[in-house]
Amino acid sequence: MATAREVMTPGVECVPENNTLQDAARTMRQLDVGSLPICGEDGKLKGMLTDRDIVVKCIADGGDPRTVTAGSLGQGKPITVGADFDVETVLETMKQHKVRRIPVIENHLLVGIISQADIAAYMPEAAVGELVTEISEPS
């Protein structure tokens, strides 16, 4: 069975926790992604930021994305997997927490990210279909 390290996308760019949401949105546009990990000055993962977070948790509440920081939206402990976790464990973790992408950690540092597409390349079609269904179901 493959490990998280084998299926992850390495070299993921973080948005620093003190960057503004406007800066984060520009990075998302430049990278053509809808989410970014939030990293602290110590290089440790502080959370995940999505384009939806920027709209719903900042703009819709009257916040100013030019002054609100990425770190202010990184609430709670992020859901992660270890680099040596097997893909089946990664799949179960994604289903349990209903996440479409999951950061991969090694020695407390972010080393990659796994998306549904990464899982799809390594798992049988039925397992991928089950993942999509379970993540998409309302909580």
Secondary structure per residue as TSV (DSSP state, phi and psi in degrees):
chain	resnum	aa	ss	phi	psi
A	1	M	-	360.0	135.8
A	2	A	-	-68.4	157.3
A	3	T	B	-103.8	166.9
A	4	A	H	-55.1	-40.7
A	5	R	H	-58.4	-35.3
A	6	E	H	-76.7	-25.7
A	7	V	H	-105.4	-13.3
A	8	M	S	-71.0	160.4
A	9	T	E	-92.4	114.3
A	10	P	E	-82.2	172.7
A	11	G	S	64.7	37.3
A	12	V	-	-71.0	136.2
A	13	E	-	-84.1	134.3
A	14	C	-	-98.5	154.0
A	15	V	E	-99.1	125.0
A	16	P	E	-62.0	142.6
A	17	E	T	-60.1	-24.0
A	18	N	T	-92.6	-1.7
A	19	N	S	-71.9	151.0
A	20	T	B	-75.6	161.8
A	21	L	H	-65.2	-30.9
A	22	Q	H	-62.6	-44.6
A	23	D	H	-62.0	-42.2
A	24	A	H	-62.5	-42.2
A	25	A	H	-63.6	-38.5
A	26	R	H	-65.3	-39.7
A	27	T	H	-65.0	-42.0
A	28	M	H	-59.2	-43.4
A	29	R	H	-63.4	-45.7
A	30	Q	H	-61.5	-40.0
A	31	L	H	-88.4	-8.2
A	32	D	T	57.8	50.6
A	33	V	-	-128.8	160.4
A	34	G	S	-105.2	-0.1
A	35	S	E	-153.2	156.4
A	36	L	E	-142.0	144.1
A	37	P	E	-70.7	147.1
A	38	I	E	-102.3	124.4
A	39	C	E	-118.2	144.1
A	40	G	-	-81.6	175.6
A	41	E	T	-63.3	-22.3
A	42	D	T	-83.5	1.6
A	43	G	S	82.4	-1.0
A	44	K	-	-87.0	147.6
A	45	L	E	-66.9	129.4
A	46	K	E	-109.4	-14.4
A	47	G	E	160.3	-172.4
A	48	M	E	-124.1	144.1
A	49	L	E	-122.3	129.8
A	50	T	E	-114.6	160.8
A	51	D	H	-60.4	-34.2
A	52	R	H	-64.9	-38.9
A	53	D	H	-57.9	-43.1
A	54	I	I	-60.9	-43.1
A	55	V	I	-73.0	-51.2
A	56	V	I	-77.3	-41.2
A	57	K	I	-93.1	-9.6
A	58	C	I	-121.3	-71.2
A	59	I	G	-60.2	-46.5
A	60	A	G	-64.0	-24.7
A	61	D	G	-93.4	8.5
A	62	G	T	84.6	11.2
A	63	G	-	-74.8	161.1
A	64	D	-	-107.0	109.8
A	65	P	T	-63.5	-11.1
A	66	R	T	-80.8	-14.5
A	67	T	T	-123.5	-25.5
A	68	V	S	-73.0	135.1
A	69	T	B	-92.4	155.6
A	70	A	G	-60.3	-41.0
A	71	G	G	-61.6	-27.0
A	72	S	G	-69.5	-18.9
A	73	L	G	-99.5	-8.6
A	74	G	-	-83.5	78.9
A	75	Q	-	-96.4	142.8
A	76	G	S	75.5	177.0
A	77	K	-	-82.7	125.0
A	78	P	-	-66.2	147.2
A	79	I	-	-78.7	125.4
A	80	T	-	-137.5	169.6
A	81	V	E	-131.7	154.7
A	82	G	E	-79.6	152.9
A	83	A	T	-60.8	-27.2
A	84	D	T	-97.6	5.3
A	85	F	S	-64.4	145.1
A	86	D	B	-77.3	157.8
A	87	V	H	-60.6	-34.5
A	88	E	H	-61.0	-41.1
A	89	T	H	-66.5	-40.4
A	90	V	H	-59.7	-47.0
A	91	L	H	-58.5	-47.2
A	92	E	H	-63.3	-39.9
A	93	T	H	-64.8	-42.6
A	94	M	H	-63.0	-41.7
A	95	K	H	-65.4	-47.6
A	96	Q	H	-58.6	-40.8
A	97	H	H	-99.2	1.5
A	98	K	T	53.4	52.5
A	99	V	-	-116.4	143.1
A	100	R	S	-89.0	-17.5
A	101	R	E	-146.8	149.8
A	102	I	E	-140.9	130.3
A	103	P	E	-68.7	147.3
A	104	V	E	-110.8	127.6
A	105	I	E	-116.1	143.1
A	106	E	E	-142.9	127.8
A	107	N	T	53.5	41.6
A	108	H	T	68.1	10.1
A	109	L	E	-118.4	148.8
A	110	L	E	-71.7	125.2
A	111	V	E	-118.5	-10.3
A	112	G	E	178.4	-175.0
A	113	I	E	-144.7	146.9
A	114	I	E	-118.5	128.9
A	115	S	E	-109.5	171.7
A	116	Q	H	-55.9	-39.7
A	117	A	H	-64.1	-37.3
A	118	D	H	-63.7	-42.0
A	119	I	H	-64.4	-41.6
A	120	A	H	-58.7	-31.3
A	121	A	T	-72.4	-18.5
A	122	Y	T	-117.6	-13.0
A	123	M	S	-111.0	156.3
A	124	P	-	-61.1	151.1
A	125	E	H	-53.1	-39.7
A	126	A	H	-62.9	-40.9
A	127	A	H	-66.0	-38.8
A	128	V	H	-66.9	-43.5
A	129	G	H	-60.1	-41.1
A	130	E	H	-64.5	-41.4
A	131	L	H	-59.8	-50.3
A	132	V	H	-59.7	-44.3
A	133	T	H	-62.1	-49.2
A	134	E	H	-67.1	-37.5
A	135	I	H	-68.6	-35.7
A	136	S	H	-79.9	-17.7
A	137	E	S	-69.7	139.9
A	138	P	-	-63.3	148.1
A	139	S	-	-74.2	360.0
